[in-house]
Amino acid sequence: MYRLALITSALLALAVAACSGAPVLPGVGSATRPSSMAELAAYGGTDRQQILEEGARKEGTLMLYTSSVDTARRPLTDAFVKKYPFIKVDVFRASNEELVPRMLEEFKANRNAFDVLETTSDSLDPVISGGLMQVYKSPEFAAYPPASLDPRGFFAPVRESYVGLGFNTNLLKLADVPKNLDDLLDPRWKGQMAIAGSSTGIRFVGNVLLTKGDDFLKQLSAQDIRVQQISGRALADLVIAGEVPLSPTIFDSHVAASKQQKAPIDWVPLEPTVVNLGVAAVAAKAPHPNAALLFADFLLSQEGQKIYVDNGYGSARTGMTAAATEFKKRYLENDVPDYIDAFDKWQKLMSSAFIQA
């Protein structure tokens, strides 16, 4: 009778847990702690933080893949290590044009090298469809508007930056530089401008096409705009050096970081201003799943978001005070339903209008 009572009591406890919504892992019962990435990513128990910290202590490290510039990334990783000194953060930084193929090749070779991906949302489709990323939950999600979160659950927004006109303040005055797309056609700027040959330049072409049309793009191509096969950050450095007087494919966040170092560069929006949405995602086969989820939580936290904002980024988190962004914005991924196909079209147009012109 005593044994039967124990069994009955255990079954009743499981039933109550199931009805209350408490997590019960398949086939093992509620007493079993989550351990795999899939289990940890879905876990929402009150002991989640404790479980992740204990697991991360054993892991001791994590690998971050990012397209973010070091001036913005380093304060985040330094603050994270200060909070969790038992975790060492290794970083591989590259443009998305290099980062995405590397990830796909590693996955194909069954090399599970990275834990967290911090990059722009426009590059995620291949790695999500390829099965590299894990749907995850974070208690920090509650501080974000539902519309800002990926409805599938693969990523969450950690930074917003805006692409506009960067110019060298030693060469040009604010009063004289273009203030809108039409101003780019002024004859005085012929041969003076350059655009990034990365996705930043491609998205610029897409924005011009959507805003002003084909004829305007043809007129713009007559301005002898150079295409620099470098990132937006590297192009900003050329503007600072005076090698490129002005460029319409410069990130405001890069300019903000450079101005803190007294660099001769400034920025103005060219409406509608393209928004680059930076997000955090975790690897489905992360070698350090506990540390990965702790790091994603940190990037989304108020502490992490303040670091982003202090480095010139905008934040989607409720209650965060970002830099003034009183201009019309364009979220290309939202405005263009067939974004992937459109991106390919814009890339070909950039080549025909500027590279081969």
Residue pairs with C-beta under 8 A, 6 or more apart in sequence:
13 30
14 24
14 29
14 30
17 24
17 30
18 24
22 30
22 45
23 30
23 34
23 42
23 43
23 44
23 45
24 30
25 32
25 34
25 39
33 51
34 40
34 42
34 43
34 51
35 55
36 289
37 134
37 282
37 283
37 284
37 285
37 286
37 289
37 292
38 134
38 284
40 51
40 52
40 55
40 289
40 290
40 293
41 134
41 135
41 136
41 137
41 282
41 289
41 293
42 135
42 136
42 137
43 51
43 137
44 137
44 139
45 51
48 139
51 290
52 290
52 291
52 293
52 294
52 297
53 84
53 290
53 294
54 290
55 289
55 290
55 291
56 62
56 84
56 86
56 87
56 288
56 290
56 291
56 294
57 86
58 290
59 87
59 287
59 288
59 289
59 290
59 291
60 86
60 87
60 88
60 288
60 291
61 87
61 88
61 89
61 90
61 288
61 291
62 87
62 88
62 89
62 90
62 115
62 116
62 286
62 288
62 291
62 292
62 295
63 90
63 91
63 92
63 113
63 114
63 115
63 116
63 287
63 288
64 77
64 89
64 90
64 91
64 92
64 114
64 115
64 116
64 117
64 118
64 295
65 92
65 94
65 99
65 103
65 114
65 116
65 117
65 118
65 119
66 73
66 91
66 92
66 93
66 117
66 118
66 119
67 93
67 94
67 95
67 96
67 99
67 118
67 119
67 120
67 123
68 93
68 118
68 119
68 159
68 278
69 93
69 233
69 254
69 257
70 93
71 257
71 311
72 159
72 253
72 257
72 308
72 311
72 312
72 313
73 91
73 93
73 118
75 307
75 310
75 311
76 298
76 299
76 304
76 307
76 308
77 89
77 91
79 298
79 303
79 304
79 307
80 87
80 89
80 295
80 298
80 304
81 87
81 88
81 89
83 298
83 303
84 291
84 294
87 291
87 294
87 295
89 295
92 99
92 114
94 102
95 198
95 231
96 119
96 120
96 122
96 123
96 198
96 199
97 198
97 199
99 119
99 123
100 123
100 126
100 127
103 114
103 117
103 127
103 132
104 126
104 127
104 130
104 132
106 112
106 113
106 114
107 130
107 131
107 132
107 285
112 283
112 285
112 286
112 287
113 287
114 283
114 286
115 282
115 283
115 286
115 287
115 288
115 289
115 291
115 292
115 295
116 280
116 281
116 282
116 283
116 286
116 292
116 295
116 296
117 124
117 127
117 133
117 280
117 281
117 282
117 283
118 158
118 278
118 279
118 280
118 281
118 299
119 278
119 279
120 199
120 276
120 277
120 278
120 279
121 150
121 155
121 157
121 277
121 278
121 279
121 333
122 199
122 203
122 276
122 277
122 332
122 333
122 339
122 343
123 199
124 133
124 154
124 155
124 279
124 281
125 340
127 133
128 152
128 154
131 284
132 283
132 284
132 285
133 154
133 155
133 281
133 282
133 283
133 284
134 154
134 281
134 282
134 283
134 284
134 286
135 152
135 153
135 154
136 153
136 154
136 281
136 282
136 293
136 296
137 153
138 156
138 293
138 296
138 297
138 300
139 297
140 156
140 297
140 300
140 301
141 149
141 156
141 300
143 300
143 302
143 317
143 318
143 319
144 156
144 157
144 300
144 316
144 317
144 318
145 316
145 318
148 156
148 157
148 316
149 156
149 157
150 156
150 279
154 281
155 279
155 280
155 281
156 279
156 280
156 296
156 300
157 277
157 278
157 279
157 316
158 278
158 279
158 280
158 299
158 300
158 304
158 305
158 308
159 253
159 277
159 278
159 308
159 313
159 314
159 315
160 275
160 276
160 277
160 278
160 313
160 314
160 315
160 316
160 322
161 251
161 252
161 253
161 254
161 275
161 276
161 278
161 312
161 313
161 314
162 251
162 252
162 253
162 269
162 273
162 274
162 275
162 276
162 314
162 325
162 327
162 329
163 200
163 203
163 204
163 232
163 248
163 249
163 250
163 251
163 252
163 273
163 274
163 275
163 276
164 248
164 250
164 252
164 267
164 268
164 269
164 270
164 273
165 177
165 178
165 246
165 247
165 248
165 250
165 267
165 268
165 269
165 270
166 235
166 236
166 239
166 246
166 247
166 250
166 251
166 254
166 255
166 265
166 266
166 267
167 177
167 239
167 245
167 246
167 247
167 265
167 266
167 267
167 268
168 239
168 240
168 242
168 244
168 245
168 246
168 264
168 265
169 264
169 265
169 266
170 242
170 264
171 242
171 245
172 245
172 246
174 266
174 268
177 183
177 246
177 268
178 184
178 186
178 189
178 246
178 248
178 268
178 270
179 268
179 270
180 270
180 271
181 208
181 211
181 212
181 216
181 248
181 270
181 271
182 212
184 193
184 220
184 223
184 248
184 270
185 216
185 219
185 220
185 223
189 223
189 246
190 222
190 223
190 224
191 223
191 224
192 244
192 245
192 246
193 223
193 225
193 226
193 244
193 245
193 246
193 247
193 248
194 225
194 226
194 227
194 228
194 235
194 238
194 244
194 247
195 201
195 204
195 225
195 226
195 227
195 228
195 235
195 247
195 248
195 249
195 350
195 354
196 204
196 227
196 228
196 230
196 231
196 232
196 234
196 235
196 247
196 249
197 227
197 228
197 229
197 230
197 350
197 355
198 229
198 230
198 231
198 232
199 343
200 231
200 232
200 249
200 251
200 276
201 227
201 249
201 350
202 343
202 346
202 347
202 350
203 274
203 276
203 332
203 343
203 346
204 248
204 249
204 274
205 217
205 346
205 347
205 349
205 350
205 353
206 332
206 336
206 342
206 343
206 346
207 272
207 274
207 330
207 332
208 216
208 217
208 220
209 217
209 346
209 349
210 330
210 332
210 335
210 336
211 272
211 330
217 349
217 353
218 353
220 353
221 353
221 354
221 357
222 357
224 357
225 354
226 244
226 354
227 350
227 354
227 355
228 234
228 235
228 238
228 244
230 238
232 249
232 250
232 251
232 254
233 251
233 254
235 244
235 247
235 249
235 250
236 247
236 250
236 251
236 254
236 255
236 258
236 265
238 244
238 247
239 245
239 246
239 247
239 250
239 265
240 258
240 263
240 264
240 265
242 264
248 270
250 267
251 276
252 267
252 269
252 312
252 323
253 311
253 312
253 313
254 312
255 265
255 266
255 267
255 312
256 267
256 311
256 312
256 323
257 311
257 312
258 265
259 265
259 266
269 327
271 327
271 328
272 328
272 329
272 330
273 327
273 328
273 329
273 330
274 329
274 330
274 332
275 329
275 330
275 331
275 332
277 331
277 333
278 313
280 295
280 296
280 299
280 300
281 296
282 289
282 292
282 293
282 296
283 292
286 292
298 304
299 305
300 317
302 317
302 319
302 320
305 315
305 317
305 320
306 320
308 315
309 315
309 320
309 321
309 322
309 323
312 323
313 322
314 322
314 323
314 325
315 322
332 339
333 339
336 342
